[in-house]
Amino acid sequence: MILASASPRRRELLRQIGADFEVEVSNAQEIIDDSLSPEEMVQQLALQKATAVAGNHTDGLVLGSDTVVVSDQRLLGKPATEEEAAEMLRSLSGRWHQVMTAVALVDASGEREPWVSVEKTGVKFRNLSEEDIAAYIATGESMDKAGSYGIQGYGALLVEKIEGCYFNVVGLPLQRVAAGLRNWGMNLYAYSNLQNERISAAGTINDVSVMGAKPLAISNAMILQEGFPIEDLDKIIKSLSDTCEEADVAVITGDTKVMEQDKLDGIV
């Protein structure tokens, strides 16, 4: 699967459910039809992203997504300035608003019709003082997020309650993604089990050393032991791509093999 998004939050959520994916950022120009409702508009934007990336491939599944914040039927996008961010937060203070995220799945081969769905979550902010707003903006979180806040960060301190899917507010409603994949006969649980089988032969972490200033961060990863076929190294590196945060060169013990920098490029 290809994720047509640069969002680190969407990447992290997909990793959380064990999805196997690559990232290819869509360069589609967002065309907004003002005659559409917010729900229709966010679906259109998600489909535009997925369709643009699918056009670069002859097969494969492309996932596109877009999130908007709606207050009084007004779309709140990403603020251009801190002043605009402050005004958005003032307008949300002590009130309910909606977060809508659309999910679009496009078959690059064209054999299946695109699948598009939207999730809505109600979010209520507590009453915010000017000091609250200034302090939050000072964190820097506001500037790259629709509605000028991110619930997964310091923005959680602004929220009094939500009604609906939390992951939707973060940027990707996981149950909608799973529903779309099931619609095409794909089962994430089954895939997760398959991934576990693929790396189980690698054993447990034995000895890892890193040459360079940064440590190798590994979580729930398996490292090759002596006797594991070197031709399967690429599969292991792919498995590690979801767990390695940063690395220069890793040395694997046993029949010692070294993963050079060029093999690590692009997996983090």
Salt bridges, closest charged atoms under 4 A:
ASP20 OD1 - LYS238 NZ 3.41
GLU24 OE1 - HIS57 NE2 2.61
GLU39 OE1 - LYS120 NZ 2.75
ASP66 OD1 - LYS49 NZ 2.77
ASP72 OD2 - ARG95 NH2 2.77
GLU87 OE1 - ARG90 NH1 3.37
ASP107 OD2 - ARG112 NE 3.36
GLU119 OE1 - ARG176 NE 2.47
GLU130 OE2 - ARG90 NE 2.87
ASP132 OD2 - ARG126 NH1 3.14
ASP144 OD1 - LYS145 NZ 2.82
GLU160 OE2 - LYS124 NZ 3.59
ASP232 OD1 - LYS235 NZ 3.85
ASP234 OD1 - LYS263 NZ 3.48
ASP242 OD1 - ARG15 NE 3.73
ASP255 OD2 - LYS257 NZ 3.54
